Each structure stands twice: as C-alpha cells, then as structure tokens.
Amino acid sequence: MVITANDPNRKTWLKTPKQTDFPIQNIPFGVFLTRDDIITIGTRIGDYAIDLGALHQLGYFEGIPLTDDIFLQDTLNDFIADGRKTWRAVRNRIADIFDEKNTSLKNNEDHRKTVLFTLDEIEMQLPVQVGDYTDFYSSKEHATNVGEMFRGKDNALLPNWLHVPVAYHGRSSSIIPSEIPVHRPQGQKMPHGADKPIFGPSRKVDFELEMAFITTAGNPIGEPISVEDAEEYIFGMVLFNDWSARDIQRWEYVPLGPFLAKNFASSVSPWIVTLDALEPFRTEGPKPENEPLPYLVSKGKKTFDIELEVFLKPENKDENRIAKSNFKYLYWNMSQQLAHHTINGCPINSGDMMGSGTISGSNPDSYGSMLELSWNGKKPLKLKDGSDRKFIEDNDTVILRGHCENKEVRIGFGEVSTKLLPVFDFKKK
C-alpha cells in the first residue's frame, strides 16, 4: 500500500502553527484523557488532538477492517498488533479526512465538536502498555567517553562493542509519560577512598538522551527476525530520557549491570511517530569499523536524520540548551538491534520498547548525558542565571526535543519534560 499521507503538498483545513512538529504529514498516535474523563486513542495535527474512537464510531474509517473498539482502549497495543497494513491505511485515511479539499468533517459542526480537542482539554497518557523493555548501548562516542573516564583511553571500548549491539534487559514498571515528576533515588554508594558502602540519596542523578522504538507482535519463540525484515515489526519512535544515578551504578553494576541506578524512572514523549512518517528523512549511519557477522549486515538507509536537543530548566528560571545531537550518529541501527535481540529466538510483542542508548556526537556540545557534558563533574556547565551544574539538581526540569526537517516538511516528536523532585519524604505521605 502506497503512503499517501506523506504528500508534502498536502494542506489541512485545521489552523496549524507554521513551525509545528505535527503537520498533516506527521499523524502520530497516542492515548489521552478527554475533557469528559474518557480515555481514547488519538492523533494530533497542529495544536489539535483528534479522538480516533469518536471518528471511527461516526463512520469515517469505513472500508478499513477495524474492530469496533480498536480505538476505545487505554493503550495502543491492539492497534499496533494489527500490523503495518492497518497502520498505513488509517494514517492515509486521517490525512484524507483533514485535507483542505475534504469537507465531510470540516462542514459538520456536530462531528467536529465530538472529534476535536485543544491541547488544554486533554491529558496525555503512556501510549502503550510496555511488557518488555530493552536498553541498548549503541553510540560509539558515548561508549568511548564513558570507557575513557573509567578505564582510560587505551581500554575505552570493550572487545565486544564493535561486534555486537550491546544491551541489557530492563524493567518496564517505571516508564512514564512526559510531565510526570521523578523523585531523587536513594541507594548504596561507595565513596572514593572508603572501604565500606554508605546508603543515601544519589548525588549524581543524570539524564540520558535517547530515542526508543516500539514493536508489534513479531515472531514465535525460536524464530529470529532478519535484519532485512526488522522494520516490518517496528511501529514507531518516541523521545526517551533514561534517567540514571551514576554513583549508585558505579557501585552496583559489576557483575550483572545496572539495577537501582536505572530502574527508578524512564520518561517518554507521549506521541509515537510512525516509521512511515519518517520515510523522507532516511539516511545512512556510520560505516562499520569491523565487518559485522552476516546476521548483522545492514544495507541501505536504515537510520533517520533526527535533530535532538536537551534543555535544562532550573525552577522558575529560563531554559538552557545544554546539548544538540542527532539520532543518525548511532553506530548500530534499529534493524541491527532488533535482529540481534531475536537471533536466539527471543519473541517480541506488541508494545515492547527498545531504547537506543545514550546518543552522543563527536563534539562536546553533542554529548547526551551530564556525565559526559561535565566530564563526571570535573567541568561544570555554566547556566544563564550564573549557576553551574555537574549533575541534575532538585527541582531542575530536563526537556528533550526532536524533529526532522527538509525543504518541504518538518516532522517532530514534541517533547518529553520531567522535573526532578527531592528524595521522597515518608513523613509527608
């Protein structure tokens, strides 16, 4: 099926800002609570949220084989499980409905009132029920920086890194949507020079600039997904802030990797942008430095040119842009990640989330974490208000933004914004 929704000449009858992340060519998917306290699946054009459940009930998806309740659920999992053919048909139909040349909904005031919401009338929810979550470690620049800090330049990259998309299997219970605050975590730490660990709040809370992709139900147990077919099982992408407590992690991660340092929170942007919407922004990633094993050989443009920015906002102060990076910098692409994840027959399900790992570039202002930006606290960042930061402080808000843009269209992800609160106070509960 041809993607007609991406036509760069298409215009909508809805009034949209010029620089919106969500033109009619985007049509992302999300879940929101309406002004009537109803949870529905929806999409967004400009600054309007569109109730797809209502649109379906009013007959606008006639001819597309959809169950009656497909959009009347509190997650996108079942819709995602329907597969690429359904996603594409629905996106194409939404684009047609809101095309400036189509008057069927435009001229029906009652239907418009039922279907359309302004952003202040809704509350975004987590878009999928995340059954499984995997975090990759696919930025060579990030892995090299971290390795150099803790092992020295000569041993920065471990021997396996250029041969295998390194990852760990994480937890899904604390993945949260934008605008949900996070408390500073506590745990064990080993102070420099001490011979016993101490317990207390993390002093090195960090963000990680990542993106994540969401899968559909893919393979029965025992059957791998090939690198060539991997994108057939990827629904779309979100911005992903994978919070980290560096001092807790340093003490706990040997021999099995991060635990409490990573499982206190990961924040995601609420609108999932489909791979179909990102088609115009395909590009090639870094050339492999070692010839990959055959199951990881990736040909063609398998990544996307997505500009990424990180902002830090102290309480009641202005935002400070502290990093600018790009998704295309990742050494291992999504197809390679998914092929490796399943090469042993591991099944994937609808709504599984795969984090990219921290996305860093080669320049210091493109580093995707405070660990790198401040070089583990040795080079504090100066902010507009005259203060500085080694890591994230209480009541700071971290904001990730991302978009693609060419001469014809801009496709964006909005933002994921999260405030770091002080350690939870049991007395105030």
C-alpha positions in Angstrom: 0.0 0.0 0.0 1.3 3.4 -1.0 1.9 6.1 1.7 -0.3 9.0 0.6 -0.3 10.7 4.0 3.3 11.9 3.4 2.5 14.1 0.4 4.5 17.3 1.1 2.0 19.4 -0.9 -1.0 18.3 1.3 -2.5 21.1 3.4 -5.1 20.8 6.2 -8.3 22.8 6.9 -7.2 22.9 10.6 -5.3 26.0 11.6 -1.8 25.0 12.4 1.3 26.9 13.5 4.0 27.3 10.8 6.7 25.5 12.8 4.6 22.8 14.3 6.1 19.4 14.9 2.7 17.9 13.9 1.7 18.9 10.4 -0.8 16.8 8.5 2.2 14.8 7.1 3.0 13.5 10.6 -0.1 11.9 12.1 1.4 10.3 15.2 -0.6 8.1 17.6 -1.1 8.5 21.3 -3.6 8.0 24.2 -5.2 10.8 26.1 -7.9 11.6 28.7 -10.6 13.9 27.3 -12.5 16.8 28.9 -15.2 14.2 29.6 -12.8 11.9 31.6 -12.8 9.4 28.8 -9.6 7.7 27.7 -9.2 7.3 24.0 -6.7 6.7 21.3 -6.0 9.7 19.2 -3.7 11.6 16.8 -2.6 15.2 16.6 -2.4 17.8 13.9 -1.0 21.2 14.9 -2.4 22.0 18.3 -5.5 19.8 18.0 -5.9 16.4 19.4 -8.2 14.1 17.4 -10.3 11.4 19.0 -10.0 8.4 16.8 -12.5 6.4 18.8 -15.2 9.0 18.0 -14.0 9.3 14.4 -14.4 5.6 14.0 -17.9 5.5 15.6 -19.0 8.2 13.3 -18.1 6.1 10.3 -15.0 7.9 8.9 -13.0 4.7 8.7 -15.5 2.8 6.6 -13.8 0.2 4.3 -10.8 -0.3 6.7 -11.2 -3.7 8.6 -11.1 -2.4 12.2 -12.8 -3.9 15.2 -15.5 -1.6 16.8 -13.4 -1.0 19.9 -9.9 -0.7 18.4 -9.6 3.0 19.4 -11.7 2.8 22.5 -8.9 1.3 24.6 -6.4 2.8 27.1 -3.3 1.6 25.1 -2.2 1.3 21.5 -1.1 -2.3 21.9 -4.0 -3.9 20.0 -3.9 -1.4 17.2 -0.1 -1.9 16.8 -0.7 -5.7 16.8 -2.9 -5.2 13.6 0.3 -4.6 11.6 1.8 -2.2 9.1 -1.0 -2.6 6.5 -3.6 -1.3 9.1 -1.4 1.5 10.4 -0.8 2.8 6.9 -4.4 2.6 5.9 -5.5 4.5 9.0 -2.8 7.2 8.5 -3.8 7.7 4.9 -7.5 8.0 5.8 -6.8 10.5 8.6 -4.8 12.6 6.1 -7.7 12.5 3.7 -10.3 13.5 6.3 -8.3 16.5 7.3 -7.1 17.5 3.9 -8.2 21.0 2.9 -10.1 19.7 -0.1 -12.2 17.3 2.0 -15.3 18.9 3.5 -17.0 15.9 5.0 -15.9 16.6 8.6 -14.9 20.2 8.0 -18.5 21.2 7.3 -20.1 19.0 10.0 -20.1 21.1 13.2 -21.5 18.5 15.5 -18.9 15.9 14.4 -16.1 18.4 14.8 -17.2 19.2 18.4 -17.1 15.5 19.2 -13.8 14.7 17.5 -11.5 17.7 18.1 -9.9 18.8 21.3 -7.5 21.6 22.1 -4.4 20.6 23.9 -5.5 22.2 27.2 -8.6 19.9 27.2 -6.7 16.7 27.3 -4.1 14.9 29.5 -1.7 12.6 27.7 -1.1 9.1 28.9 1.6 6.5 28.4 0.8 5.4 24.8 1.5 1.6 25.2 1.5 -1.0 28.0 5.2 -1.8 27.9 5.5 -5.5 28.6 9.2 -5.7 28.0 11.9 -3.0 27.8 15.4 -3.4 26.4 18.1 -0.7 26.6 20.9 -0.7 24.0 24.3 0.9 24.2 24.7 1.9 20.5 26.5 5.2 20.4 30.2 4.6 19.9 31.0 8.2 21.0 29.1 7.7 24.3 30.6 4.3 25.0 34.1 5.6 24.2 33.6 8.6 26.5 32.4 6.6 29.4 35.1 3.9 28.9 37.8 6.6 28.8 36.6 8.1 32.1 36.6 4.8 34.0 39.2 2.6 32.1 41.5 5.1 30.3 41.9 5.8 26.6 43.6 2.5 25.7 40.8 0.4 27.1 37.8 2.7 26.4 35.8 0.3 24.2 35.5 -3.3 25.4 36.4 -6.0 22.9 32.8 -7.0 22.1 31.5 -3.5 21.4 32.3 -3.2 17.6 30.9 -6.7 17.0 27.6 -6.9 18.9 24.8 -4.4 19.7 25.3 -4.4 23.5 22.2 -4.1 25.6 20.6 -5.1 28.9 17.0 -6.2 29.6 15.5 -3.6 31.8 12.2 -3.0 33.7 9.0 -1.5 32.4 7.1 -0.6 35.5 8.7 2.9 35.9 8.4 4.0 32.3 6.3 7.2 32.5 5.0 9.8 30.1 6.2 13.4 29.9 5.2 15.8 32.7 5.3 13.1 35.5 7.9 14.2 38.0 10.6 11.9 39.4 12.0 11.7 42.9 15.7 11.6 43.5 16.6 8.0 44.1 18.4 6.5 47.0 20.7 3.5 47.3 24.1 2.2 48.2 27.3 4.1 47.1 30.9 3.5 47.7 32.7 6.9 48.3 36.2 7.3 46.9 38.7 6.1 49.4 36.2 4.3 51.6 36.3 0.6 52.4 32.5 0.3 53.1 29.4 1.4 51.2 27.1 4.0 52.5 23.3 4.5 52.0 21.8 7.8 50.9 20.5 10.0 48.0 22.2 9.8 44.7 24.4 12.9 44.2 24.9 12.2 40.5 21.4 12.0 39.0 21.7 12.2 35.2 19.6 12.3 32.1 20.3 10.2 29.1 19.4 11.5 25.7 17.8 8.5 23.9 15.1 7.5 21.5 13.1 4.3 21.7 11.2 2.3 19.1 8.0 0.3 19.8 7.5 -3.1 18.2 4.5 -5.1 17.0 3.9 -8.8 17.7 6.6 -10.3 15.6 7.9 -13.8 15.9 7.0 -17.1 17.6 9.6 -18.2 20.2 12.6 -19.8 18.5 12.2 -17.8 15.2 14.6 -14.9 14.6 13.7 -11.7 12.8 16.2 -10.9 10.0 17.9 -7.5 9.7 16.2 -7.1 6.3 12.7 -7.6 7.7 13.1 -5.9 11.0 11.4 -2.6 10.1 8.2 -4.5 9.4 7.9 -5.1 13.1 8.7 -1.5 14.2 5.6 0.7 14.7 7.3 4.0 15.5 9.5 6.0 17.8 9.5 8.3 20.8 11.9 10.5 22.7 13.3 8.7 25.7 15.0 10.1 28.8 16.5 7.1 30.5 17.3 8.6 33.9 20.5 7.3 35.7 22.1 7.5 39.1 25.8 7.4 38.3 27.1 7.0 41.8 24.7 4.1 42.6 25.5 2.5 39.3 29.3 2.6 39.8 29.0 0.5 43.0 26.3 -2.0 41.9 26.9 -2.7 38.2 29.6 -5.4 38.5 28.9 -8.2 37.5 25.4 -8.0 36.2 25.0 -4.4 35.1 22.8 -1.5 36.3 19.9 -2.2 38.7 18.7 0.5 41.1 20.7 3.1 39.2 18.3 2.7 36.2 15.0 1.3 37.4 13.7 4.4 39.2 12.4 6.1 36.0 12.5 6.5 32.3 10.4 9.2 30.6 8.9 9.1 27.1 7.3 11.6 24.8 3.6 10.7 24.5 3.1 10.8 20.7 4.5 7.8 18.8 5.8 9.0 15.3 5.5 6.1 12.8 8.3 4.9 10.6 6.1 5.8 7.7 6.1 9.5 8.7 9.9 9.4 8.9 10.4 7.9 5.4 11.5 11.3 3.9 14.4 11.5 6.4 16.1 8.2 5.8 19.9 8.4 5.8 22.9 6.1 6.2 24.6 5.6 9.6 28.3 5.4 10.4 30.3 2.9 8.3 31.2 -0.3 10.3 34.7 -0.3 11.5 34.7 -4.1 11.6 32.8 -6.3 9.1 29.7 -7.5 11.1 28.7 -11.1 11.3 26.3 -12.0 8.4 23.1 -11.7 10.5 24.0 -8.1 11.3 24.9 -6.9 7.8 22.7 -3.9 7.1 22.3 -2.4 3.6 20.8 0.9 2.5 19.5 3.8 4.5 18.4 2.2 7.8 18.5 5.2 10.1 16.9 8.7 10.2 18.2 12.2 10.4 16.5 13.4 13.6 17.8 16.5 15.3 17.8 16.2 19.1 18.2 18.8 21.8 18.4 18.8 25.5 17.4 21.7 27.8 17.9 22.2 31.5 15.4 24.5 33.3 16.1 25.4 36.9 13.0 26.1 38.9 11.4 29.5 38.0 14.3 30.2 35.6 14.9 30.2 31.8 15.6 27.1 29.8 19.3 26.4 28.9 20.1 24.3 25.8 22.9 22.1 27.0 23.3 19.6 24.2 22.4 19.1 20.5 22.8 15.7 18.9 21.3 13.5 16.1 19.8 10.0 16.0 21.9 9.2 12.9 25.1 9.2 15.0 24.2 5.7 16.4 26.7 3.1 15.3 24.1 0.2 15.5 20.8 0.9 13.8 17.3 -0.3 14.8 17.2 -3.1 12.3 20.5 -4.5 13.6 19.3 -4.1 17.2 16.1 -6.0 16.6 17.9 -8.7 14.5 20.4 -9.2 17.4 17.6 -9.2 20.0 15.8 -12.0 18.3 18.7 -14.0 16.8 18.4 -16.5 19.7 14.7 -16.9 19.1 13.5 -14.3 21.7 10.0 -13.3 20.8 8.8 -9.7 20.7 5.3 -8.5 21.5 3.2 -5.5 20.6 4.2 -2.6 22.8 7.7 -3.7 23.6 10.1 -0.8 23.9 13.7 -0.7 22.8 15.9 2.2 24.0 18.7 3.3 21.7 21.2 4.0 24.4 22.6 7.5 25.1 23.1 9.4 21.8 26.3 11.4 21.7 28.2 13.0 18.9 31.8 13.7 18.4 31.7 17.3 19.7 31.5 18.2 23.4 28.2 20.1 22.9 26.7 16.9 21.4 27.2 14.7 24.4 24.0 13.1 25.5 24.4 13.0 29.3 25.7 15.2 32.2 28.3 12.5 32.9 29.9 13.5 29.6 29.0 17.2 29.4 30.6 17.9 32.8 33.1 15.0 32.4 32.0 13.4 35.6 31.8 16.7 37.4 35.3 17.9 36.5 34.0 20.6 34.0 30.7 22.0 35.4 28.3 23.6 32.9 27.6 27.3 33.3 23.9 28.3 33.1 22.3 31.6 32.1 21.5 32.5 35.7 25.2 32.3 36.7 24.8 28.9 38.4 26.6 25.8 37.3 25.7 22.1 37.1 27.8 18.9 37.5 24.6 16.7 37.5 20.9 17.3 37.8 19.8 19.2 41.0 16.5 19.0 42.9 13.7 20.9 41.1 15.5 21.1 37.8 13.5 20.1 34.8 15.1 18.2 31.9 13.4 18.6 28.5 14.3 16.6 25.4 13.0 17.8 21.9 13.5 16.2 18.5 12.4 16.8 14.9 13.3 16.1 11.3 13.2 18.9 8.7 13.9 19.3 5.0 12.9 22.0 2.4 9.3 20.6 2.2 8.2 19.5 5.7 9.0 19.3 9.4 8.1 16.1 11.4 8.6 16.3 15.1 8.2 14.4 18.3 7.2 17.3 20.6 9.0 16.9 23.9 9.5 14.9 27.0 9.7 17.1 30.1 10.5 15.8 33.6 11.1 17.6 36.9 13.4 16.0 39.4 11.9 16.3 42.9 13.8 15.8 46.2 14.0 12.4 47.9 10.6 11.1 48.8 9.6 12.1 52.3 7.8 9.3 54.1 6.5 11.8 56.7 4.5 13.7 54.1 2.8 10.7 52.7 
